[in-house]
Amino acid sequence: MGEVIQFIPKAERERLRLIREARAIYDSVFPPADPANGQPDSTPIVINGTWIHRGGEPLS
C-alpha cells in the first residue's frame, strides 16, 4: 500500500512511442558521435515541458 500509480493517457503514450521511433530513425541516419563508447546517453530531454529520458519514459 502507499504506492502512487500515475495515469498516462493513451495519446501521451502514443506521443512517446512516436518520439522513440523518430529518435531511432534519426540515430540510424546520424549515428551518435562516439559509437565506441557503448554507453547510451542518459541525459533527459524536454519535450512540450515534459522531462523525458532517452528511453522515452517521462520523469516524475
C-alpha distance matrix in Angstrom:
0.0 3.8 5.5 8.8 11.0 14.6 17.1 20.4 23.3 25.6 28.4 26.6 25.7 29.4 30.6 28.7 30.1 33.5 33.2 32.4 35.3 37.6 36.7 37.5 40.8 41.7 41.0 43.2 46.0 45.6 44.2 42.4 45.0 44.1 43.3 44.2 41.3 38.9 35.7 34.1 34.1 30.6 31.8 29.7 31.8 31.6 32.2 32.4 30.5 27.5 27.2 27.0 27.2 30.2 27.9 27.2 23.6 23.0 21.9 19.1
3.8 0.0 3.8 6.5 9.6 12.8 15.7 19.0 22.1 24.7 27.2 25.0 24.6 28.4 29.1 27.2 29.1 32.3 31.7 31.1 34.3 36.3 35.3 36.5 39.7 40.2 39.7 42.2 44.8 44.1 42.9 40.9 43.3 42.6 42.1 43.1 40.0 37.9 34.6 32.8 32.4 28.8 29.6 27.4 29.4 29.0 29.8 29.8 27.7 24.9 24.5 24.8 25.3 28.5 26.6 25.7 22.0 20.9 19.5 16.4
5.5 3.8 0.0 3.8 6.4 9.7 12.7 15.7 19.0 21.5 24.0 21.7 21.0 24.8 25.6 23.6 25.4 28.7 28.1 27.5 30.6 32.7 31.7 32.8 36.0 36.7 36.1 38.5 41.1 40.6 39.4 37.6 40.1 39.5 38.9 40.0 37.0 34.8 31.5 29.6 29.3 25.8 26.7 24.5 26.4 26.1 26.8 27.0 25.1 22.1 21.7 21.7 22.0 25.1 23.0 22.2 18.4 17.7 16.5 13.7
8.8 6.5 3.8 0.0 3.8 6.4 9.6 12.6 15.9 18.7 20.9 18.6 18.4 22.1 22.7 21.0 23.1 26.2 25.5 25.3 28.5 30.3 29.5 30.9 34.0 34.5 34.3 36.8 39.2 38.7 37.8 36.0 38.6 38.3 37.8 39.3 36.3 34.2 30.9 28.6 28.0 24.4 24.9 22.3 23.9 23.2 23.6 23.6 21.7 18.9 18.9 19.1 20.1 23.3 21.4 20.0 16.3 15.0 14.1 11.1
11.0 9.6 6.4 3.8 0.0 3.8 6.4 9.4 12.7 15.2 17.6 15.6 15.1 18.8 19.8 18.2 20.0 23.2 23.0 22.7 25.6 27.7 27.2 28.5 31.4 32.2 32.2 34.5 36.9 36.7 35.9 34.5 37.3 37.2 36.5 38.2 35.5 33.1 30.0 27.5 27.0 23.7 24.4 21.6 22.8 22.1 22.1 22.1 20.7 17.7 18.0 17.8 18.8 21.7 19.6 17.9 14.3 13.4 13.4 11.1
14.6 12.8 9.7 6.4 3.8 0.0 3.8 6.3 9.7 12.6 14.5 12.3 12.3 16.0 16.5 15.2 17.4 20.3 20.0 20.2 23.1 24.9 24.6 26.2 28.9 29.5 29.8 32.2 34.4 34.2 33.7 32.3 35.1 35.3 34.8 36.8 34.2 32.0 28.9 26.0 25.2 22.0 22.3 19.2 20.0 18.9 18.6 18.4 17.2 14.2 15.0 15.0 16.6 19.5 17.7 15.4 12.0 10.5 11.1 9.0
17.1 15.7 12.7 9.6 6.4 3.8 0.0 3.8 6.4 9.4 11.6 10.1 10.3 13.8 14.7 14.2 16.1 18.8 19.1 19.7 22.2 23.9 24.2 25.8 28.2 29.1 29.8 31.9 34.0 34.1 34.0 33.0 36.0 36.5 35.8 38.1 35.7 33.4 30.5 27.4 26.7 23.8 24.0 20.7 20.9 19.5 18.5 17.9 17.4 14.7 16.2 15.9 17.9 20.4 18.5 15.8 12.9 11.6 13.2 11.8
20.4 19.0 15.7 12.6 9.4 6.3 3.8 0.0 3.8 6.5 8.3 6.4 6.7 10.1 10.9 10.5 12.6 15.1 15.5 16.3 18.6 20.3 20.8 22.5 24.7 25.6 26.5 28.6 30.5 30.7 30.8 30.0 33.1 33.8 33.1 35.6 33.5 31.2 28.5 25.2 24.4 21.9 22.0 18.6 18.3 17.0 15.5 15.1 15.2 12.4 14.2 13.5 15.7 17.7 16.0 12.9 10.5 9.6 12.0 11.7
23.3 22.1 19.0 15.9 12.7 9.7 6.4 3.8 0.0 3.8 5.4 5.3 6.5 8.8 10.0 10.9 12.6 14.5 15.5 16.9 18.6 20.1 21.3 23.0 24.7 25.8 27.2 29.0 30.7 31.3 31.7 31.3 34.5 35.6 34.8 37.5 35.7 33.4 30.9 27.4 26.6 24.4 24.4 20.9 20.1 18.4 16.1 15.2 16.1 13.9 16.3 15.7 18.1 19.7 18.1 14.7 13.1 12.3 15.2 15.1
25.6 24.7 21.5 18.7 15.2 12.6 9.4 6.5 3.8 0.0 3.8 5.4 5.1 6.2 8.6 9.9 10.5 12.3 14.2 15.3 16.4 18.3 19.9 21.1 22.6 24.2 25.7 27.1 28.8 29.8 30.4 30.4 33.8 34.9 33.8 36.6 35.1 32.7 30.5 27.0 26.5 24.8 25.0 21.8 20.8 19.5 16.9 16.5 18.0 15.8 17.9 16.6 18.7 19.6 17.7 14.4 13.6 13.7 17.0 17.6
28.4 27.2 24.0 20.9 17.6 14.5 11.6 8.3 5.4 3.8 0.0 3.8 5.5 5.1 6.1 8.7 9.8 10.5 12.3 14.3 15.2 16.3 18.3 20.0 21.0 22.3 24.2 25.7 27.0 28.0 28.9 29.0 32.3 33.8 32.9 36.0 34.6 32.5 30.3 26.7 25.8 24.3 24.1 20.8 19.2 17.5 14.5 13.7 15.8 14.1 16.7 15.6 18.2 18.8 17.6 14.0 13.9 13.6 17.0 18.0
26.6 25.0 21.7 18.6 15.6 12.3 10.1 6.4 5.3 5.4 3.8 0.0 3.8 5.4 5.0 6.2 8.6 9.8 10.5 12.4 14.2 15.2 16.4 18.4 20.0 20.8 22.4 24.4 25.8 26.3 27.0 26.6 29.8 31.1 30.5 33.5 31.8 29.7 27.3 23.7 22.7 20.9 20.6 17.2 15.8 14.2 11.5 11.2 12.8 10.6 13.0 12.0 14.6 15.7 14.6 10.9 10.5 9.8 13.2 14.4
25.7 24.6 21.0 18.4 15.1 12.3 10.3 6.7 6.5 5.1 5.5 3.8 0.0 3.8 5.4 5.1 6.2 8.7 9.8 10.6 12.3 14.2 15.3 16.6 18.5 19.8 21.0 22.7 24.6 25.3 25.6 25.4 28.8 29.8 28.8 31.6 30.1 27.7 25.5 21.9 21.5 19.8 20.2 17.2 16.3 15.6 13.4 13.9 15.4 12.7 14.1 12.1 13.9 14.5 12.6 9.3 9.0 9.8 13.4 14.9
29.4 28.4 24.8 22.1 18.8 16.0 13.8 10.1 8.8 6.2 5.1 5.4 3.8 0.0 3.8 5.4 5.0 6.2 8.6 9.8 10.4 12.2 14.1 15.3 16.5 18.1 19.8 21.1 22.7 23.8 24.6 24.9 28.4 29.7 28.6 31.7 30.5 28.2 26.4 22.8 22.4 21.3 21.6 18.8 17.4 16.7 13.9 14.4 16.7 14.5 16.1 14.0 15.7 15.5 14.0 10.8 11.6 12.6 16.4 18.2
30.6 29.1 25.6 22.7 19.8 16.5 14.7 10.9 10.0 8.6 6.1 5.0 5.4 3.8 0.0 3.8 5.4 5.1 6.2 8.7 9.9 10.5 12.2 14.3 15.3 16.3 18.2 20.0 21.1 21.9 22.9 23.0 26.2 27.9 27.1 30.4 29.1 27.2 25.2 21.5 20.5 19.6 19.3 16.3 14.3 13.3 10.3 10.9 13.4 11.6 13.4 11.6 13.9 13.7 13.1 9.6 10.9 11.2 14.9 17.0
28.7 27.2 23.6 21.0 18.2 15.2 14.2 10.5 10.9 9.9 8.7 6.2 5.1 5.4 3.8 0.0 3.8 5.4 5.0 6.2 8.6 9.8 10.5 12.4 14.3 15.1 16.3 18.4 20.0 20.4 20.9 20.6 23.9 25.2 24.4 27.4 25.9 23.9 21.8 18.1 17.3 16.1 16.2 13.4 12.1 11.9 9.7 11.4 13.2 10.6 11.4 8.8 10.5 10.4 9.4 5.8 7.4 8.4 12.2 14.7
30.1 29.1 25.4 23.1 20.0 17.4 16.1 12.6 12.6 10.5 9.8 8.6 6.2 5.0 5.4 3.8 0.0 3.8 5.4 5.1 6.2 8.6 9.8 10.7 12.4 14.2 15.3 16.6 18.6 19.7 20.0 20.3 23.9 25.0 23.7 26.8 25.7 23.3 21.7 18.1 18.1 17.4 18.2 15.9 14.8 15.2 13.0 14.9 16.9 14.4 14.8 11.8 12.6 11.5 9.8 7.3 9.4 11.5 15.2 17.8
33.5 32.3 28.7 26.2 23.2 20.3 18.8 15.1 14.5 12.3 10.5 9.8 8.7 6.2 5.1 5.4 3.8 0.0 3.8 5.4 5.0 6.0 8.5 9.8 10.5 12.0 14.0 15.3 16.6 17.8 18.8 19.6 23.0 24.7 23.6 27.0 26.2 24.2 22.8 19.1 18.7 18.7 18.9 16.7 14.8 14.9 12.3 14.0 16.7 14.9 15.7 13.0 14.1 12.6 11.9 9.4 12.1 13.7 17.2 20.1
33.2 31.7 28.1 25.5 23.0 20.0 19.1 15.5 15.5 14.2 12.3 10.5 9.8 8.6 6.2 5.0 5.4 3.8 0.0 3.8 5.4 5.1 6.1 8.6 9.9 10.3 12.1 14.1 15.3 15.8 16.7 16.8 20.1 21.8 21.1 24.5 23.5 21.8 20.1 16.4 15.5 15.4 15.3 13.1 11.2 11.6 9.4 11.8 14.3 12.4 12.7 10.0 11.0 9.4 9.7 7.2 10.4 11.7 14.9 18.1
32.4 31.1 27.5 25.3 22.7 20.2 19.7 16.3 16.9 15.3 14.3 12.4 10.6 9.8 8.7 6.2 5.1 5.4 3.8 0.0 3.8 5.5 5.1 6.2 8.7 9.8 10.5 12.3 14.4 14.9 15.1 15.2 18.8 20.0 18.8 22.0 21.0 18.9 17.4 13.8 13.6 13.8 14.5 13.0 12.0 13.4 12.1 15.0 16.8 14.4 13.9 10.4 10.2 7.8 7.1 5.9 9.5 11.9 15.0 18.3
35.3 34.3 30.6 28.5 25.6 23.1 22.2 18.6 18.6 16.4 15.2 14.2 12.3 10.4 9.9 8.6 6.2 5.0 5.4 3.8 0.0 3.8 5.4 5.1 6.3 8.6 9.9 10.7 12.6 14.1 14.7 15.8 19.4 20.9 19.3 22.7 22.3 20.2 19.4 16.0 16.2 16.9 17.8 16.5 15.2 16.5 14.7 17.3 19.6 17.6 17.4 14.1 13.9 11.3 10.6 9.7 13.1 15.5 18.7 22.0
37.6 36.3 32.7 30.3 27.7 24.9 23.9 20.3 20.1 18.3 16.3 15.2 14.2 12.2 10.5 9.8 8.6 6.0 5.1 5.5 3.8 0.0 3.8 5.4 5.1 6.0 8.5 9.8 10.7 11.8 13.3 14.4 17.8 19.8 18.8 22.5 22.2 20.6 19.8 16.4 15.9 17.0 17.1 15.9 14.0 15.1 13.2 15.8 18.4 17.0 16.9 14.1 14.3 11.5 12.1 11.0 14.6 16.4 19.3 22.7
36.7 35.3 31.7 29.5 27.2 24.6 24.2 20.8 21.3 19.9 18.3 16.4 15.3 14.1 12.2 10.5 9.8 8.5 6.1 5.1 5.4 3.8 0.0 3.8 5.4 5.0 6.0 8.5 9.9 10.0 10.6 11.1 14.6 16.4 15.5 19.1 18.6 17.1 16.1 12.6 12.2 13.5 13.8 13.2 11.7 13.7 12.7 16.0 18.0 16.3 15.4 12.4 11.8 8.5 9.7 9.5 13.3 15.2 17.7 21.3
37.5 36.5 32.8 30.9 28.5 26.2 25.8 22.5 23.0 21.1 20.0 18.4 16.6 15.3 14.3 12.4 10.7 9.8 8.6 6.2 5.1 5.4 3.8 0.0 3.8 5.5 5.1 6.1 8.7 9.8 9.7 11.0 14.7 16.0 14.3 17.8 17.8 15.8 15.5 12.5 13.1 14.8 15.9 15.8 15.0 17.2 16.3 19.5 21.5 19.5 18.4 15.1 13.8 10.3 10.4 11.2 14.9 17.5 19.9 23.6
40.8 39.7 36.0 34.0 31.4 28.9 28.2 24.7 24.7 22.6 21.0 20.0 18.5 16.5 15.3 14.3 12.4 10.5 9.9 8.7 6.3 5.1 5.4 3.8 0.0 3.8 5.5 5.1 6.4 8.5 9.8 12.0 15.4 17.3 15.8 19.5 20.0 18.4 18.6 15.7 16.0 18.1 18.7 18.5 17.1 18.9 17.6 20.5 22.9 21.4 20.8 17.7 17.0 13.5 14.0 14.2 18.0 20.2 22.9 26.5
41.7 40.2 36.7 34.5 32.2 29.5 29.1 25.6 25.8 24.2 22.3 20.8 19.8 18.1 16.3 15.1 14.2 12.0 10.3 9.8 8.6 6.0 5.0 5.5 3.8 0.0 3.8 5.4 5.2 5.8 7.8 9.6 12.6 15.1 14.3 18.2 18.5 17.6 17.6 14.7 14.3 16.7 16.8 16.8 15.1 17.1 16.2 19.3 21.5 20.4 19.5 16.9 16.2 12.7 14.3 14.5 18.3 20.1 22.3 26.0
41.0 39.7 36.1 34.3 32.2 29.8 29.8 26.5 27.2 25.7 24.2 22.4 21.0 19.8 18.2 16.3 15.3 14.0 12.1 10.5 9.9 8.5 6.0 5.1 5.5 3.8 0.0 3.8 5.4 5.0 4.8 6.5 10.0 11.9 10.7 14.5 14.9 13.9 14.2 11.6 11.9 14.7 15.4 16.2 15.3 17.9 17.7 21.2 22.9 21.4 19.9 17.0 15.4 11.7 13.1 14.4 18.0 20.2 22.1 25.9
43.2 42.2 38.5 36.8 34.5 32.2 31.9 28.6 29.0 27.1 25.7 24.4 22.7 21.1 20.0 18.4 16.6 15.3 14.1 12.3 10.7 9.8 8.5 6.1 5.1 5.4 3.8 0.0 3.8 5.7 5.7 8.9 12.1 13.7 11.7 15.3 16.5 15.2 16.3 14.2 15.1 18.0 19.0 19.8 18.9 21.5 20.9 24.2 26.2 24.7 23.3 20.2 18.7 14.9 15.7 17.0 20.6 23.1 25.3 29.0
46.0 44.8 41.1 39.2 36.9 34.4 34.0 30.5 30.7 28.8 27.0 25.8 24.6 22.7 21.1 20.0 18.6 16.6 15.3 14.4 12.6 10.7 9.9 8.7 6.4 5.2 5.4 3.8 0.0 3.8 6.2 9.6 12.0 14.5 13.3 17.0 18.4 17.8 18.8 16.7 17.0 20.0 20.4 21.1 19.7 21.9 21.3 24.3 26.6 25.5 24.5 21.8 20.6 17.0 18.3 19.2 22.9 25.0 27.1 30.9
45.6 44.1 40.6 38.7 36.7 34.2 34.1 30.7 31.3 29.8 28.0 26.3 25.3 23.8 21.9 20.4 19.7 17.8 15.8 14.9 14.1 11.8 10.0 9.8 8.5 5.8 5.0 5.7 3.8 0.0 3.8 6.5 8.5 11.4 11.0 14.8 15.9 15.9 16.7 14.8 14.6 17.9 17.9 19.1 17.9 20.4 20.2 23.5 25.4 24.5 23.0 20.6 19.3 15.7 17.7 18.8 22.5 24.2 25.9 29.7
44.2 42.9 39.4 37.8 35.9 33.7 34.0 30.8 31.7 30.4 28.9 27.0 25.6 24.6 22.9 20.9 20.0 18.8 16.7 15.1 14.7 13.3 10.6 9.7 9.8 7.8 4.8 5.7 6.2 3.8 0.0 3.8 6.4 8.3 7.3 11.1 12.3 12.2 13.4 12.0 12.4 15.9 16.6 18.4 17.9 20.9 21.3 24.8 26.2 24.9 23.0 20.3 18.3 14.7 16.5 18.3 21.7 23.8 25.2 29.0
42.4 40.9 37.6 36.0 34.5 32.3 33.0 30.0 31.3 30.4 29.0 26.6 25.4 24.9 23.0 20.6 20.3 19.6 16.8 15.2 15.8 14.4 11.1 11.0 12.0 9.6 6.5 8.9 9.6 6.5 3.8 0.0 3.8 5.6 5.8 9.5 9.7 10.2 10.7 9.4 9.3 13.0 13.5 15.7 15.7 19.0 20.0 23.7 24.6 23.3 20.9 18.5 16.2 12.9 15.1 17.3 20.4 22.2 23.1 26.9
45.0 43.3 40.1 38.6 37.3 35.1 36.0 33.1 34.5 33.8 32.3 29.8 28.8 28.4 26.2 23.9 23.9 23.0 20.1 18.8 19.4 17.8 14.6 14.7 15.4 12.6 10.0 12.1 12.0 8.5 6.4 3.8 0.0 3.8 6.2 9.0 9.4 11.2 12.0 11.5 11.0 14.7 14.8 17.5 17.5 20.8 22.2 25.8 26.5 25.4 22.9 20.9 18.7 15.7 18.3 20.4 23.4 24.9 25.4 29.0
44.1 42.6 39.5 38.3 37.2 35.3 36.5 33.8 35.6 34.9 33.8 31.1 29.8 29.7 27.9 25.2 25.0 24.7 21.8 20.0 20.9 19.8 16.4 16.0 17.3 15.1 11.9 13.7 14.5 11.4 8.3 5.6 3.8 0.0 3.8 5.5 5.7 8.1 9.4 10.1 10.4 14.1 14.9 18.1 18.9 22.4 24.1 27.8 28.2 26.8 23.9 21.7 19.0 16.1 18.3 21.0 23.6 25.4 25.6 29.2
43.3 42.1 38.9 37.8 36.5 34.8 35.8 33.1 34.8 33.8 32.9 30.5 28.8 28.6 27.1 24.4 23.7 23.6 21.1 18.8 19.3 18.8 15.5 14.3 15.8 14.3 10.7 11.7 13.3 11.0 7.3 5.8 6.2 3.8 0.0 3.8 5.4 6.1 8.5 9.3 10.9 14.5 16.1 19.0 19.9 23.5 24.8 28.6 29.2 27.4 24.6 22.0 19.0 15.9 17.3 20.3 23.0 25.3 25.8 29.4
44.2 43.1 40.0 39.3 38.2 36.8 38.1 35.6 37.5 36.6 36.0 33.5 31.6 31.7 30.4 27.4 26.8 27.0 24.5 22.0 22.7 22.5 19.1 17.8 19.5 18.2 14.5 15.3 17.0 14.8 11.1 9.5 9.0 5.5 3.8 0.0 3.8 5.5 8.6 10.8 12.7 16.0 18.0 21.1 22.5 26.3 27.9 31.7 32.0 30.1 27.0 24.5 21.3 18.4 19.7 22.9 25.3 27.6 27.8 31.2
41.3 40.0 37.0 36.3 35.5 34.2 35.7 33.5 35.7 35.1 34.6 31.8 30.1 30.5 29.1 25.9 25.7 26.2 23.5 21.0 22.3 22.2 18.6 17.8 20.0 18.5 14.9 16.5 18.4 15.9 12.3 9.7 9.4 5.7 5.4 3.8 0.0 3.8 5.6 8.3 10.0 13.0 15.0 18.4 20.2 24.0 26.0 29.8 29.7 27.7 24.4 22.0 18.7 16.3 17.7 21.0 23.0 25.1 24.9 28.2
38.9 37.9 34.8 34.2 33.1 32.0 33.4 31.2 33.4 32.7 32.5 29.7 27.7 28.2 27.2 23.9 23.3 24.2 21.8 18.9 20.2 20.6 17.1 15.8 18.4 17.6 13.9 15.2 17.8 15.9 12.2 10.2 11.2 8.1 6.1 5.5 3.8 0.0 3.8 6.5 9.4 12.1 14.8 17.8 19.8 23.6 25.3 29.0 29.1 26.7 23.6 20.8 17.2 14.7 15.4 18.9 20.9 23.4 23.5 26.8
35.7 34.6 31.5 30.9 30.0 28.9 30.5 28.5 30.9 30.5 30.3 27.3 25.5 26.4 25.2 21.8 21.7 22.8 20.1 17.4 19.4 19.8 16.1 15.5 18.6 17.6 14.2 16.3 18.8 16.7 13.4 10.7 12.0 9.4 8.5 8.6 5.6 3.8 0.0 3.8 6.5 8.6 11.5 14.5 16.9 20.7 22.7 26.4 26.1 23.6 20.3 17.7 14.1 12.0 12.8 16.4 18.0 20.3 20.0 23.2
34.1 32.8 29.6 28.6 27.5 26.0 27.4 25.2 27.4 27.0 26.7 23.7 21.9 22.8 21.5 18.1 18.1 19.1 16.4 13.8 16.0 16.4 12.6 12.5 15.7 14.7 11.6 14.2 16.7 14.8 12.0 9.4 11.5 10.1 9.3 10.8 8.3 6.5 3.8 0.0 3.8 6.0 9.0 11.5 13.6 17.3 19.1 22.8 22.7 20.2 17.1 14.3 10.7 8.3 9.4 12.8 14.7 17.0 17.1 20.6
34.1 32.4 29.3 28.0 27.0 25.2 26.7 24.4 26.6 26.5 25.8 22.7 21.5 22.4 20.5 17.3 18.1 18.7 15.5 13.6 16.2 15.9 12.2 13.1 16.0 14.3 11.9 15.1 17.0 14.6 12.4 9.3 11.0 10.4 10.9 12.7 10.0 9.4 6.5 3.8 0.0 3.8 5.6 8.5 10.5 14.3 16.5 20.2 19.9 17.7 14.5 12.1 9.0 7.0 9.5 12.2 14.0 15.5 15.4 18.9
30.6 28.8 25.8 24.4 23.7 22.0 23.8 21.9 24.4 24.8 24.3 20.9 19.8 21.3 19.6 16.1 17.4 18.7 15.4 13.8 16.9 17.0 13.5 14.8 18.1 16.7 14.7 18.0 20.0 17.9 15.9 13.0 14.7 14.1 14.5 16.0 13.0 12.1 8.6 6.0 3.8 0.0 3.8 6.2 9.2 12.8 15.3 18.8 18.0 15.5 11.9 9.8 6.4 6.1 8.2 10.7 11.5 12.7 12.0 15.3
31.8 29.6 26.7 24.9 24.4 22.3 24.0 22.0 24.4 25.0 24.1 20.6 20.2 21.6 19.3 16.2 18.2 18.9 15.3 14.5 17.8 17.1 13.8 15.9 18.7 16.8 15.4 19.0 20.4 17.9 16.6 13.5 14.8 14.9 16.1 18.0 15.0 14.8 11.5 9.0 5.6 3.8 0.0 3.8 6.6 10.1 13.1 16.5 15.4 13.5 10.0 8.8 6.6 7.0 10.1 11.5 12.3 12.5 11.5 14.8
29.7 27.4 24.5 22.3 21.6 19.2 20.7 18.6 20.9 21.8 20.8 17.2 17.2 18.8 16.3 13.4 15.9 16.7 13.1 13.0 16.5 15.9 13.2 15.8 18.5 16.8 16.2 19.8 21.1 19.1 18.4 15.7 17.5 18.1 19.0 21.1 18.4 17.8 14.5 11.5 8.5 6.2 3.8 0.0 3.8 6.9 9.8 13.1 11.9 9.7 6.2 5.3 4.3 6.2 9.1 9.2 9.7 9.1 8.4 11.8
31.8 29.4 26.4 23.9 22.8 20.0 20.9 18.3 20.1 20.8 19.2 15.8 16.3 17.4 14.3 12.1 14.8 14.8 11.2 12.0 15.2 14.0 11.7 15.0 17.1 15.1 15.3 18.9 19.7 17.9 17.9 15.7 17.5 18.9 19.9 22.5 20.2 19.8 16.9 13.6 10.5 9.2 6.6 3.8 0.0 3.8 6.6 10.0 9.5 8.1 5.6 5.3 6.3 7.2 10.4 9.4 10.6 9.6 9.9 13.3
31.6 29.0 26.1 23.2 22.1 18.9 19.5 17.0 18.4 19.5 17.5 14.2 15.6 16.7 13.3 11.9 15.2 14.9 11.6 13.4 16.5 15.1 13.7 17.2 18.9 17.1 17.9 21.5 21.9 20.4 20.9 19.0 20.8 22.4 23.5 26.3 24.0 23.6 20.7 17.3 14.3 12.8 10.1 6.9 3.8 0.0 3.8 6.5 5.8 5.3 4.5 6.0 8.8 10.2 12.8 10.9 11.5 9.5 9.9 12.7
32.2 29.8 26.8 23.6 22.1 18.6 18.5 15.5 16.1 16.9 14.5 11.5 13.4 13.9 10.3 9.7 13.0 12.3 9.4 12.1 14.7 13.2 12.7 16.3 17.6 16.2 17.7 20.9 21.3 20.2 21.3 20.0 22.2 24.1 24.8 27.9 26.0 25.3 22.7 19.1 16.5 15.3 13.1 9.8 6.6 3.8 0.0 3.8 5.4 5.3 6.6 7.2 10.4 11.3 13.3 10.6 11.6 9.8 11.5 14.0
32.4 29.8 27.0 23.6 22.1 18.4 17.9 15.1 15.2 16.5 13.7 11.2 13.9 14.4 10.9 11.4 14.9 14.0 11.8 15.0 17.3 15.8 16.0 19.5 20.5 19.3 21.2 24.2 24.3 23.5 24.8 23.7 25.8 27.8 28.6 31.7 29.8 29.0 26.4 22.8 20.2 18.8 16.5 13.1 10.0 6.5 3.8 0.0 3.8 5.6 8.5 10.1 13.6 14.9 16.6 13.4 13.9 11.4 13.0 14.8
30.5 27.7 25.1 21.7 20.7 17.2 17.4 15.2 16.1 18.0 15.8 12.8 15.4 16.7 13.4 13.2 16.9 16.7 14.3 16.8 19.6 18.4 18.0 21.5 22.9 21.5 22.9 26.2 26.6 25.4 26.2 24.6 26.5 28.2 29.2 32.0 29.7 29.1 26.1 22.7 19.9 18.0 15.4 11.9 9.5 5.8 5.4 3.8 0.0 3.8 6.6 9.4 13.0 15.1 16.9 14.0 13.7 10.5 11.1 12.3
27.5 24.9 22.1 18.9 17.7 14.2 14.7 12.4 13.9 15.8 14.1 10.6 12.7 14.5 11.6 10.6 14.4 14.9 12.4 14.4 17.6 17.0 16.3 19.5 21.4 20.4 21.4 24.7 25.5 24.5 24.9 23.3 25.4 26.8 27.4 30.1 27.7 26.7 23.6 20.2 17.7 15.5 13.5 9.7 8.1 5.3 5.3 5.6 3.8 0.0 3.8 6.2 9.9 12.4 13.6 10.8 9.9 6.7 7.6 9.3
27.2 24.5 21.7 18.9 18.0 15.0 16.2 14.2 16.3 17.9 16.7 13.0 14.1 16.1 13.4 11.4 14.8 15.7 12.7 13.9 17.4 16.9 15.4 18.4 20.8 19.5 19.9 23.3 24.5 23.0 23.0 20.9 22.9 23.9 24.6 27.0 24.4 23.6 20.3 17.1 14.5 11.9 10.0 6.2 5.6 4.5 6.6 8.5 6.6 3.8 0.0 3.8 6.9 9.8 11.5 9.5 8.7 5.9 5.5 8.2
27.0 24.8 21.7 19.1 17.8 15.0 15.9 13.5 15.7 16.6 15.6 12.0 12.1 14.0 11.6 8.8 11.8 13.0 10.0 10.4 14.1 14.1 12.4 15.1 17.7 16.9 17.0 20.2 21.8 20.6 20.3 18.5 20.9 21.7 22.0 24.5 22.0 20.8 17.7 14.3 12.1 9.8 8.8 5.3 5.3 6.0 7.2 10.1 9.4 6.2 3.8 0.0 3.8 6.4 7.7 5.8 5.6 4.5 5.7 9.3
27.2 25.3 22.0 20.1 18.8 16.6 17.9 15.7 18.1 18.7 18.2 14.6 13.9 15.7 13.9 10.5 12.6 14.1 11.0 10.2 13.9 14.3 11.8 13.8 17.0 16.2 15.4 18.7 20.6 19.3 18.3 16.2 18.7 19.0 19.0 21.3 18.7 17.2 14.1 10.7 9.0 6.4 6.6 4.3 6.3 8.8 10.4 13.6 13.0 9.9 6.9 3.8 0.0 3.8 5.2 5.4 5.8 6.6 7.0 10.7
30.2 28.5 25.1 23.3 21.7 19.5 20.4 17.7 19.7 19.6 18.8 15.7 14.5 15.5 13.7 10.4 11.5 12.6 9.4 7.8 11.3 11.5 8.5 10.3 13.5 12.7 11.7 14.9 17.0 15.7 14.7 12.9 15.7 16.1 15.9 18.4 16.3 14.7 12.0 8.3 7.0 6.1 7.0 6.2 7.2 10.2 11.3 14.9 15.1 12.4 9.8 6.4 3.8 0.0 3.8 5.3 7.7 9.5 10.7 14.4
27.9 26.6 23.0 21.4 19.6 17.7 18.5 16.0 18.1 17.7 17.6 14.6 12.6 14.0 13.1 9.4 9.8 11.9 9.7 7.1 10.6 12.1 9.7 10.4 14.0 14.3 13.1 15.7 18.3 17.7 16.5 15.1 18.3 18.3 17.3 19.7 17.7 15.4 12.8 9.4 9.5 8.2 10.1 9.1 10.4 12.8 13.3 16.6 16.9 13.6 11.5 7.7 5.2 3.8 0.0 3.8 5.9 9.0 10.7 14.1
27.2 25.7 22.2 20.0 17.9 15.4 15.8 12.9 14.7 14.4 14.0 10.9 9.3 10.8 9.6 5.8 7.3 9.4 7.2 5.9 9.7 11.0 9.5 11.2 14.2 14.5 14.4 17.0 19.2 18.8 18.3 17.3 20.4 21.0 20.3 22.9 21.0 18.9 16.4 12.8 12.2 10.7 11.5 9.2 9.4 10.9 10.6 13.4 14.0 10.8 9.5 5.8 5.4 5.3 3.8 0.0 3.8 6.5 9.3 12.6
23.6 22.0 18.4 16.3 14.3 12.0 12.9 10.5 13.1 13.6 13.9 10.5 9.0 11.6 10.9 7.4 9.4 12.1 10.4 9.5 13.1 14.6 13.3 14.9 18.0 18.3 18.0 20.6 22.9 22.5 21.7 20.4 23.4 23.6 23.0 25.3 23.0 20.9 18.0 14.7 14.0 11.5 12.3 9.7 10.6 11.5 11.6 13.9 13.7 9.9 8.7 5.6 5.8 7.7 5.9 3.8 0.0 3.8 6.5 9.3
23.0 20.9 17.7 15.0 13.4 10.5 11.6 9.6 12.3 13.7 13.6 9.8 9.8 12.6 11.2 8.4 11.5 13.7 11.7 11.9 15.5 16.4 15.2 17.5 20.2 20.1 20.2 23.1 25.0 24.2 23.8 22.2 24.9 25.4 25.3 27.6 25.1 23.4 20.3 17.0 15.5 12.7 12.5 9.1 9.6 9.5 9.8 11.4 10.5 6.7 5.9 4.5 6.6 9.5 9.0 6.5 3.8 0.0 3.8 6.5
21.9 19.5 16.5 14.1 13.4 11.1 13.2 12.0 15.2 17.0 17.0 13.2 13.4 16.4 14.9 12.2 15.2 17.2 14.9 15.0 18.7 19.3 17.7 19.9 22.9 22.3 22.1 25.3 27.1 25.9 25.2 23.1 25.4 25.6 25.8 27.8 24.9 23.5 20.0 17.1 15.4 12.0 11.5 8.4 9.9 9.9 11.5 13.0 11.1 7.6 5.5 5.7 7.0 10.7 10.7 9.3 6.5 3.8 0.0 3.8
19.1 16.4 13.7 11.1 11.1 9.0 11.8 11.7 15.1 17.6 18.0 14.4 14.9 18.2 17.0 14.7 17.8 20.1 18.1 18.3 22.0 22.7 21.3 23.6 26.5 26.0 25.9 29.0 30.9 29.7 29.0 26.9 29.0 29.2 29.4 31.2 28.2 26.8 23.2 20.6 18.9 15.3 14.8 11.8 13.3 12.7 14.0 14.8 12.3 9.3 8.2 9.3 10.7 14.4 14.1 12.6 9.3 6.5 3.8 0.0
